[in-house]
Amino acid sequence: MKLVGWSEVLKASYHKTAHEAVDLYLNVQHNLAQQKADDLDKAHTHIENKLPALRNHQDHWGAYVLLQEQLKNKKDTLAKAEKCEVGSKKEEGKKGVK
């Protein structure tokens, strides 16, 4: 989310809240469109309760953008970790083949 002109503390707070909502309510293997409606509603509510400034956004737009960004970041991080793990196992296999 482009938070131009916002303090680093405020940005960190928004990202932390979105991270919590993703961890608590959403399946990282699915994008937002694939999430269960009830889970998505819980995630929006979590963010809007902690960040009241986002309550006035039509159709949960502010919470949606934060969730979308955080879900993508989390999915990318997991994919990177899996890739590193696979690479590490290949290296171990090469060492044992000598």
C-alpha positions as CSV (number, residue, x, y, z in Angstrom):
1,M,0.0,0.0,0.0
2,K,1.4,3.4,-1.0
3,L,1.5,5.3,2.3
4,V,3.4,8.3,1.0
5,G,3.9,10.9,3.7
6,W,2.9,8.7,6.6
7,S,5.3,8.1,9.4
8,E,7.2,4.8,9.6
9,V,5.5,4.0,12.9
10,L,2.1,4.3,11.3
11,K,3.1,2.3,8.3
12,A,4.5,-0.5,10.5
13,S,1.3,-0.5,12.6
14,Y,-0.9,-0.9,9.4
15,H,1.3,-3.8,8.1
16,K,1.4,-5.5,11.6
17,T,-2.4,-5.4,11.8
18,A,-2.8,-6.8,8.3
19,H,-0.2,-9.5,9.1
20,E,-2.2,-10.5,12.2
21,A,-5.4,-10.7,10.2
22,V,-3.9,-12.9,7.5
23,D,-2.4,-15.2,10.1
24,L,-5.6,-15.5,12.1
25,Y,-8.2,-15.8,9.4
26,L,-6.9,-16.4,5.9
27,N,-5.4,-19.4,4.0
28,V,-2.1,-18.3,2.5
29,Q,-2.4,-20.8,-0.3
30,H,-5.3,-18.9,-1.8
31,N,-5.7,-15.3,-3.1
32,L,-8.4,-13.0,-1.7
33,A,-11.0,-14.0,-4.3
34,Q,-10.6,-17.7,-3.2
35,Q,-11.0,-17.0,0.5
36,K,-14.1,-18.1,2.3
37,A,-16.5,-15.1,2.7
38,D,-16.8,-15.6,6.4
39,D,-13.0,-15.6,6.9
40,L,-12.6,-12.6,4.7
41,D,-15.2,-10.7,6.7
42,K,-13.4,-11.6,10.0
43,A,-10.1,-10.3,8.5
44,H,-11.7,-7.1,7.4
45,T,-13.3,-6.6,10.8
46,H,-10.0,-7.3,12.6
47,I,-8.3,-4.6,10.6
48,E,-11.1,-2.1,10.8
49,N,-11.4,-2.6,14.6
50,K,-7.7,-1.9,15.1
51,L,-7.5,0.8,12.5
52,P,-10.8,2.9,12.7
53,A,-9.7,5.2,9.9
54,L,-10.3,2.4,7.5
55,R,-13.9,1.9,8.5
56,N,-15.2,4.6,6.1
57,H,-13.7,3.0,3.0
58,Q,-16.4,1.7,0.6
59,D,-16.6,-2.1,0.4
60,H,-13.7,-2.5,2.9
61,W,-11.3,-1.0,0.3
62,G,-8.6,0.0,2.7
63,A,-8.6,-3.3,4.6
64,Y,-8.8,-5.2,1.3
65,V,-5.6,-3.5,0.0
66,L,-3.7,-4.2,3.2
67,L,-4.8,-7.9,3.2
68,Q,-4.0,-8.3,-0.5
69,E,-0.5,-6.9,0.0
70,Q,0.2,-8.9,3.2
71,L,-1.2,-12.1,1.7
72,K,1.1,-11.8,-1.4
73,N,4.1,-11.0,0.8
74,K,3.5,-14.0,3.0
75,K,2.9,-16.3,0.0
76,D,6.1,-15.0,-1.6
77,T,8.1,-15.5,1.6
78,L,6.8,-19.1,2.0
79,A,7.7,-19.9,-1.7
80,K,11.2,-18.4,-1.2
81,A,11.7,-20.5,1.9
82,E,10.6,-23.7,0.2
83,K,12.9,-22.9,-2.8
84,C,15.8,-22.4,-0.4
85,E,15.0,-25.7,1.4
86,V,14.9,-27.6,-1.9
87,G,18.2,-26.1,-2.9
88,S,19.7,-27.0,0.4
89,K,18.6,-30.6,0.2
90,K,20.1,-30.8,-3.3
91,E,23.4,-29.6,-2.0
92,E,23.3,-32.1,0.8
93,G,22.7,-34.9,-1.8
94,K,25.6,-33.8,-3.9
95,K,28.0,-33.9,-0.9
96,G,26.9,-37.5,-0.1
97,V,27.5,-38.6,-3.7
98,K,31.3,-37.9,-3.8
